[in-house]
C-alpha cells in the first residue's frame, strides 16, 4: 500500500485577497517560508520515496524545504499536471470582486460545470491531477511513502476522488497552507487517513514491516482500526 502526503504550498503575499492562479514569480513570504520549514520537519520522520511538485515557484519552494529536511536525498520531480487551475481572466483579480461575478455561484454550487473565461475547466483540472497521482502511485510501488506538493483546488479534487465524491462536493474539503493530507492507495480502494493536518505526528505513516495477514492489505478494518495510520 503506497502512502501519499498531499501538501499545499505555504503562504504568499497574494494568498487570501487575490486569486494568484498561474501568475509567475509568486514566492513564499516570511510566513510561508516558516510554514514550509515546519512541515518539512514534520515529514522528516518518514523515509520518502519521492517528492513531486507543481512547477509554480510557491510549490517548488515548499517542496524544496521538505527535501532539505530529508537531507536532500528523496527523488525529486516536477509534474505539470499538478499545476494550479488555469483561471484564465480571473487570474490576479481580487476575490472580493470575483465574488460578484455570476460564475462565482456556479463555482460554489456546481464546480463540475465551470470553465473559467479563457481558462481551464475544473473537471479537466481534476482529471489531470488525479491522473498524475495515479501514475506516480503505480510507478513508485506499493510500499512507497511520497509527497505531492500542489495547490488548494487541485488537492480538493484529488481528495474528492479518493473519497468517491462527485466533483460538485469538493468545496466541502479545506486544505490550509502547508497542511498535510494523507491518502493510502490500495489495489481495491484509496483510504483517506487525514485531511488538512497542520500539526499532528506523522511517524505512524512509515512503511510497516512485512508480515503475514489473514485479510488482504486493501481490506477495511471492520469495527475501526488501531490508529497510527493503520487500516
C-alpha contacts under 8 A as a table, 3 or more apart, distances in Angstrom:
res1	aa1	res2	aa2	distance
1	X	141	X	7.92
1	X	142	X	4.33
1	X	143	X	5.40
1	X	144	X	7.50
1	X	184	X	6.46
1	X	185	X	5.72
1	X	186	X	5.07
1	X	187	X	7.86
1	X	217	X	7.24
1	X	218	X	7.53
2	X	137	X	6.75
2	X	140	X	7.98
2	X	141	X	6.55
2	X	142	X	4.40
2	X	143	X	4.92
2	X	144	X	4.79
2	X	145	X	5.91
2	X	146	X	7.99
2	X	184	X	5.74
2	X	185	X	5.46
2	X	186	X	7.01
3	X	143	X	7.53
3	X	144	X	6.21
3	X	145	X	4.69
3	X	146	X	6.44
3	X	182	X	6.95
3	X	183	X	5.87
3	X	184	X	4.38
3	X	185	X	6.35
3	X	205	X	7.47
4	X	145	X	5.96
4	X	146	X	5.22
4	X	147	X	5.86
4	X	148	X	7.18
4	X	181	X	7.98
4	X	182	X	5.67
4	X	183	X	5.18
4	X	184	X	6.10
4	X	185	X	7.71
5	X	145	X	7.51
5	X	146	X	6.06
5	X	147	X	4.68
5	X	148	X	6.29
5	X	180	X	6.07
5	X	181	X	5.64
5	X	182	X	4.75
5	X	183	X	6.67
6	X	147	X	5.89
6	X	148	X	5.03
6	X	149	X	6.02
6	X	150	X	7.39
6	X	155	X	6.96
6	X	179	X	7.99
6	X	180	X	5.57
6	X	181	X	4.95
6	X	182	X	6.29
6	X	183	X	7.85
7	X	147	X	6.97
7	X	148	X	6.16
7	X	149	X	4.72
7	X	150	X	6.36
7	X	178	X	5.75
7	X	179	X	5.68
7	X	180	X	4.87
7	X	181	X	6.60
8	X	59	X	7.52
8	X	149	X	5.70
8	X	150	X	5.20
8	X	151	X	5.30
8	X	152	X	6.26
8	X	155	X	7.35
8	X	175	X	6.85
8	X	176	X	6.97
8	X	177	X	5.39
8	X	178	X	4.86
8	X	179	X	5.89
8	X	180	X	7.20
9	X	32	X	7.77
9	X	36	X	7.42
9	X	58	X	5.99
9	X	59	X	4.99
9	X	62	X	5.58
9	X	63	X	7.93
9	X	149	X	6.52
9	X	150	X	6.30
9	X	151	X	6.45
9	X	177	X	5.63
9	X	178	X	5.23
10	X	28	X	6.25
10	X	31	X	7.57
10	X	32	X	4.17
10	X	33	X	6.78
10	X	35	X	5.86
10	X	36	X	5.89
10	X	58	X	6.98
10	X	59	X	7.69
10	X	62	X	6.43
10	X	177	X	4.79
10	X	178	X	4.96
11	X	14	X	7.99
11	X	15	X	5.91
11	X	28	X	5.74
11	X	29	X	6.33
11	X	31	X	6.16
11	X	32	X	4.11
11	X	33	X	7.77
11	X	35	X	7.71
11	X	177	X	6.01
11	X	178	X	7.95
12	X	15	X	5.24
12	X	26	X	6.89
12	X	27	X	5.98
12	X	28	X	4.49
12	X	29	X	4.92
12	X	31	X	7.73
12	X	32	X	6.11
12	X	58	X	7.38
13	X	26	X	7.86
13	X	27	X	7.89
13	X	28	X	7.36
13	X	29	X	6.08
14	X	17	X	6.20
14	X	18	X	5.21
14	X	19	X	7.11
14	X	20	X	6.07
14	X	26	X	7.72
15	X	18	X	6.25
15	X	19	X	7.27
15	X	20	X	7.11
16	X	19	X	7.44
16	X	95	X	7.76
17	X	94	X	5.72
17	X	95	X	5.81
17	X	96	X	7.49
18	X	92	X	5.99
18	X	93	X	5.61
18	X	94	X	4.36
18	X	95	X	5.49
19	X	90	X	7.19
19	X	91	X	5.75
19	X	92	X	5.25
19	X	93	X	5.74
19	X	94	X	6.30
19	X	95	X	6.23
20	X	23	X	5.60
20	X	26	X	7.69
20	X	91	X	5.89
20	X	92	X	5.11
20	X	93	X	7.72
21	X	84	X	5.93
21	X	85	X	6.41
21	X	86	X	6.60
21	X	87	X	6.10
21	X	91	X	5.37
21	X	92	X	6.96
22	X	56	X	7.25
22	X	83	X	7.93
22	X	84	X	6.22
22	X	85	X	7.48
22	X	86	X	6.68
22	X	87	X	7.76
22	X	91	X	7.11
23	X	26	X	6.59
23	X	91	X	6.96
23	X	92	X	6.85
24	X	56	X	7.40
24	X	57	X	7.74
25	X	57	X	6.48
26	X	56	X	7.89
26	X	57	X	6.25
26	X	58	X	6.24
27	X	57	X	5.71
27	X	58	X	4.90
27	X	61	X	7.61
28	X	31	X	7.48
28	X	32	X	4.89
28	X	33	X	5.82
28	X	58	X	5.46
28	X	61	X	7.18
28	X	62	X	7.98
29	X	32	X	5.07
29	X	33	X	6.13
30	X	33	X	5.19
30	X	34	X	6.33
31	X	34	X	5.26
31	X	35	X	6.24
32	X	35	X	4.95
32	X	36	X	6.06
32	X	177	X	7.94
33	X	36	X	5.06
33	X	37	X	6.18
33	X	62	X	7.44
34	X	37	X	5.17
34	X	38	X	6.14
35	X	38	X	5.06
35	X	39	X	6.17
35	X	177	X	7.80
35	X	178	X	6.08
36	X	39	X	5.26
36	X	40	X	6.04
36	X	61	X	7.86
36	X	62	X	5.06
36	X	63	X	7.82
36	X	65	X	5.79
36	X	66	X	7.04
36	X	178	X	6.30
37	X	40	X	5.03
37	X	41	X	6.32
37	X	62	X	7.82
37	X	65	X	5.53
37	X	66	X	6.98
37	X	69	X	7.70
38	X	41	X	5.17
38	X	42	X	6.38
39	X	42	X	4.96
39	X	43	X	6.18
39	X	66	X	6.93
39	X	178	X	6.44
39	X	179	X	7.66
39	X	198	X	7.96
40	X	43	X	5.20
40	X	44	X	5.98
40	X	65	X	5.75
40	X	66	X	3.91
40	X	67	X	7.24
40	X	68	X	7.58
40	X	69	X	5.40
40	X	70	X	7.74
41	X	44	X	5.01
41	X	45	X	7.58
41	X	66	X	7.29
41	X	69	X	5.83
42	X	45	X	6.57
42	X	199	X	7.95
42	X	201	X	7.06
42	X	202	X	6.69
43	X	46	X	5.74
43	X	66	X	7.09
43	X	69	X	7.95
43	X	202	X	6.58
43	X	203	X	7.98
44	X	47	X	7.45
44	X	66	X	7.41
44	X	69	X	5.67
44	X	70	X	5.39
45	X	202	X	7.20
45	X	203	X	5.69
46	X	145	X	7.56
46	X	202	X	7.51
46	X	203	X	6.28
46	X	205	X	7.25
46	X	206	X	5.55
47	X	145	X	6.89
47	X	206	X	6.91
48	X	51	X	7.36
48	X	74	X	5.87
48	X	144	X	7.21
48	X	145	X	5.21
48	X	146	X	5.15
48	X	147	X	7.36
49	X	74	X	5.75
49	X	75	X	6.35
49	X	140	X	7.25
49	X	144	X	5.66
49	X	145	X	5.72
49	X	146	X	5.37
50	X	74	X	5.11
50	X	75	X	4.39
50	X	76	X	5.89
50	X	77	X	7.63
50	X	140	X	7.97
50	X	145	X	7.57
50	X	146	X	5.01
50	X	147	X	6.38
51	X	63	X	6.90
51	X	67	X	7.34
51	X	74	X	6.53
51	X	75	X	6.09
51	X	76	X	5.08
51	X	77	X	6.37
51	X	146	X	5.96
51	X	147	X	4.75
51	X	148	X	5.99
51	X	149	X	7.59
52	X	63	X	7.71
52	X	76	X	6.06
52	X	77	X	4.79
52	X	78	X	5.51
52	X	79	X	6.58
52	X	146	X	7.94
52	X	147	X	6.12
52	X	148	X	4.77
52	X	149	X	6.28
53	X	59	X	6.25
53	X	60	X	6.15
53	X	63	X	6.48
53	X	77	X	6.41
53	X	78	X	4.81
53	X	79	X	6.01
53	X	82	X	6.79
53	X	148	X	5.66
53	X	149	X	4.68
53	X	150	X	6.25
54	X	59	X	5.86
54	X	60	X	6.79
54	X	78	X	5.89
54	X	79	X	5.72
54	X	80	X	5.91
54	X	81	X	7.27
54	X	82	X	4.71
54	X	83	X	4.67
54	X	84	X	7.53
54	X	149	X	6.28
54	X	150	X	5.39
54	X	151	X	7.99
55	X	59	X	6.98
55	X	60	X	6.43
55	X	78	X	5.82
55	X	79	X	6.70
55	X	80	X	5.99
55	X	82	X	7.68
55	X	83	X	6.20
56	X	59	X	5.63
56	X	60	X	6.23
56	X	83	X	6.79
56	X	84	X	7.89
57	X	60	X	4.97
57	X	61	X	6.01
58	X	61	X	5.34
58	X	62	X	6.32
59	X	62	X	5.03
59	X	63	X	5.97
59	X	149	X	5.94
59	X	150	X	6.07
59	X	151	X	7.74
60	X	63	X	5.07
60	X	64	X	5.98
60	X	149	X	7.86
61	X	64	X	5.04
61	X	65	X	6.33
62	X	65	X	5.23
62	X	66	X	6.53
62	X	149	X	7.44
62	X	178	X	7.93
63	X	66	X	5.08
63	X	67	X	6.23
63	X	149	X	6.19
64	X	67	X	4.91
64	X	68	X	5.98
65	X	68	X	5.03
65	X	69	X	6.31
66	X	69	X	5.26
66	X	70	X	6.56
67	X	70	X	4.99
67	X	71	X	6.52
67	X	72	X	5.01
67	X	73	X	7.05
67	X	74	X	6.64
68	X	71	X	5.13
68	X	72	X	4.98
69	X	72	X	7.21
70	X	73	X	6.25
70	X	74	X	7.07
79	X	82	X	5.82
79	X	83	X	7.60
79	X	132	X	7.60
80	X	83	X	5.42
81	X	128	X	5.55
81	X	129	X	5.50
81	X	132	X	6.08
82	X	128	X	7.64
82	X	129	X	5.49
82	X	132	X	7.14
82	X	149	X	7.85
82	X	150	X	5.83
82	X	151	X	7.78
82	X	154	X	7.03
83	X	150	X	6.67
83	X	151	X	7.27
83	X	154	X	7.81
84	X	150	X	7.24
84	X	151	X	5.73
84	X	153	X	7.54
84	X	154	X	6.64
85	X	120	X	6.64
85	X	122	X	7.30
85	X	125	X	6.28
85	X	153	X	7.24
85	X	154	X	7.14
86	X	91	X	8.00
86	X	116	X	7.57
86	X	119	X	5.06
86	X	120	X	4.83
86	X	121	X	7.89
87	X	90	X	5.35
87	X	91	X	5.43
87	X	116	X	5.47
87	X	117	X	7.40
87	X	118	X	7.78
87	X	119	X	5.11
87	X	120	X	6.24
88	X	91	X	5.73
88	X	116	X	5.89
88	X	117	X	5.60
88	X	118	X	4.79
88	X	119	X	3.78
88	X	120	X	6.98
89	X	116	X	7.26
89	X	117	X	5.65
89	X	118	X	6.10
89	X	119	X	7.00
90	X	93	X	5.74
90	X	98	X	7.33
90	X	116	X	7.30
90	X	117	X	7.43
93	X	97	X	7.18
93	X	98	X	6.99
94	X	97	X	5.41
94	X	98	X	6.41
95	X	98	X	4.90
95	X	99	X	6.04
96	X	99	X	5.32
96	X	100	X	7.21
97	X	100	X	5.58
97	X	101	X	7.33
98	X	101	X	5.29
98	X	104	X	6.71
99	X	104	X	5.55
99	X	105	X	7.94
100	X	104	X	7.03
101	X	104	X	5.45
101	X	105	X	7.85
102	X	105	X	6.06
102	X	106	X	7.40
103	X	106	X	5.14
103	X	107	X	6.28
103	X	114	X	7.68
104	X	107	X	5.04
104	X	108	X	6.38
105	X	108	X	5.09
105	X	109	X	6.14
106	X	109	X	5.11
106	X	110	X	5.12
106	X	111	X	6.15
106	X	113	X	7.45
106	X	114	X	6.72
107	X	110	X	5.80
107	X	111	X	4.54
107	X	114	X	6.22
108	X	111	X	6.37
108	X	171	X	6.80
109	X	168	X	6.74
110	X	113	X	5.82
110	X	114	X	7.21
110	X	168	X	5.07
111	X	114	X	5.16
111	X	122	X	6.37
111	X	123	X	7.70
111	X	167	X	6.73
111	X	168	X	5.32
112	X	121	X	7.78
112	X	122	X	5.98
112	X	123	X	5.28
112	X	167	X	5.75
112	X	168	X	5.68
113	X	121	X	7.64
113	X	122	X	7.57
113	X	123	X	7.49
114	X	121	X	5.59
114	X	122	X	5.94
114	X	123	X	7.69
115	X	119	X	6.66
115	X	120	X	5.56
115	X	121	X	3.88
115	X	122	X	6.42
116	X	119	X	4.79
116	X	120	X	5.68
116	X	121	X	6.22
117	X	120	X	7.86
120	X	124	X	6.85
120	X	125	X	7.11
121	X	124	X	5.15
121	X	125	X	6.41
122	X	125	X	4.94
122	X	126	X	6.19
123	X	126	X	5.09
123	X	127	X	6.25
123	X	167	X	7.40
124	X	127	X	5.16
124	X	128	X	6.32
125	X	128	X	5.37
125	X	129	X	6.07
125	X	154	X	7.08
126	X	129	X	5.23
126	X	130	X	5.96
126	X	154	X	6.78
126	X	157	X	5.33
126	X	158	X	6.88
126	X	167	X	7.96
127	X	130	X	5.43
127	X	131	X	5.96
128	X	131	X	5.02
128	X	132	X	6.17
129	X	132	X	5.13
129	X	133	X	6.42
129	X	154	X	6.58
129	X	157	X	7.65
129	X	158	X	6.72
130	X	133	X	5.13
130	X	134	X	6.16
130	X	157	X	7.58
130	X	158	X	5.55
130	X	161	X	7.38
131	X	134	X	5.19
131	X	135	X	6.06
132	X	135	X	5.15
132	X	136	X	6.22
133	X	136	X	5.30
133	X	137	X	6.00
134	X	137	X	5.02
134	X	138	X	6.21
135	X	138	X	5.28
135	X	139	X	6.21
136	X	139	X	4.94
136	X	140	X	5.97
137	X	140	X	5.43
137	X	141	X	6.31
137	X	142	X	7.56
137	X	185	X	7.75
138	X	141	X	5.61
138	X	142	X	7.60
140	X	144	X	5.98
141	X	144	X	5.74
142	X	186	X	7.59
143	X	207	X	6.22
144	X	207	X	7.36
145	X	205	X	7.85
145	X	206	X	7.18
145	X	207	X	7.18
150	X	154	X	6.65
150	X	155	X	6.64
151	X	154	X	5.31
151	X	155	X	6.01
152	X	155	X	5.26
152	X	156	X	6.21
152	X	174	X	7.74
152	X	175	X	5.90
152	X	176	X	7.56
153	X	156	X	5.01
153	X	157	X	6.28
154	X	157	X	5.23
154	X	158	X	6.43
155	X	158	X	5.12
155	X	159	X	6.17
155	X	175	X	7.19
156	X	159	X	5.19
156	X	160	X	6.05
156	X	170	X	5.79
156	X	171	X	7.35
156	X	173	X	5.80
156	X	174	X	7.04
156	X	175	X	7.13
157	X	160	X	5.08
157	X	161	X	6.26
157	X	167	X	6.70
157	X	170	X	6.16
158	X	161	X	5.20
158	X	162	X	6.33
159	X	162	X	5.01
159	X	163	X	6.16
159	X	170	X	7.97
159	X	173	X	7.78
159	X	183	X	7.96
159	X	192	X	7.54
160	X	163	X	5.10
160	X	164	X	6.16
160	X	165	X	4.99
160	X	166	X	6.90
160	X	167	X	6.52
160	X	169	X	7.32
160	X	170	X	5.60
160	X	173	X	7.74
161	X	164	X	5.06
161	X	165	X	5.87
161	X	166	X	7.41
161	X	167	X	7.63
162	X	165	X	7.63
162	X	183	X	7.55
162	X	189	X	7.89
162	X	190	X	5.53
162	X	191	X	7.02
162	X	192	X	6.72
163	X	190	X	7.52
163	X	191	X	7.63
163	X	192	X	6.81
165	X	168	X	7.93
165	X	169	X	6.28
165	X	170	X	7.38
166	X	169	X	5.67
166	X	170	X	7.30
167	X	170	X	5.27
168	X	171	X	7.24
169	X	172	X	5.96
170	X	173	X	5.66
171	X	174	X	7.45
174	X	195	X	7.96
174	X	196	X	6.54
175	X	179	X	6.16
175	X	180	X	7.93
175	X	181	X	7.77
175	X	195	X	7.27
175	X	196	X	4.88
176	X	179	X	5.28
176	X	196	X	6.13
176	X	198	X	7.78
178	X	198	X	7.07
179	X	196	X	5.03
179	X	197	X	5.22
179	X	198	X	4.76
180	X	194	X	7.62
180	X	195	X	6.75
180	X	196	X	5.56
180	X	197	X	4.99
180	X	198	X	6.41
181	X	192	X	7.98
181	X	193	X	7.63
181	X	194	X	5.23
181	X	195	X	4.34
181	X	196	X	5.41
181	X	197	X	6.22
182	X	192	X	6.19
182	X	193	X	5.35
182	X	194	X	4.96
182	X	195	X	6.51
183	X	190	X	6.58
183	X	191	X	5.57
183	X	192	X	4.53
183	X	193	X	5.69
183	X	194	X	7.20
184	X	190	X	5.58
184	X	191	X	5.02
184	X	192	X	6.46
184	X	193	X	7.07
185	X	189	X	6.35
185	X	190	X	4.29
185	X	191	X	6.31
186	X	189	X	5.41
186	X	190	X	5.79
186	X	191	X	7.88
186	X	217	X	7.46
186	X	218	X	5.22
187	X	218	X	6.34
188	X	218	X	6.13
189	X	218	X	7.04
192	X	195	X	7.40
193	X	229	X	6.47
194	X	197	X	6.48
197	X	200	X	6.25
201	X	204	X	7.40
202	X	205	X	5.86
203	X	206	X	5.96
204	X	228	X	4.78
204	X	229	X	5.68
204	X	230	X	7.91
205	X	228	X	7.01
205	X	229	X	5.52
205	X	230	X	7.83
213	X	216	X	6.88
213	X	217	X	7.53
215	X	219	X	6.58
216	X	219	X	5.37
219	X	231	X	7.74
220	X	231	X	6.18
221	X	224	X	5.45
221	X	225	X	5.56
221	X	231	X	5.91
222	X	225	X	7.57
225	X	230	X	6.56
225	X	231	X	5.75
226	X	230	X	6.58
226	X	231	X	7.79
227	X	230	X	5.66
227	X	231	X	7.75
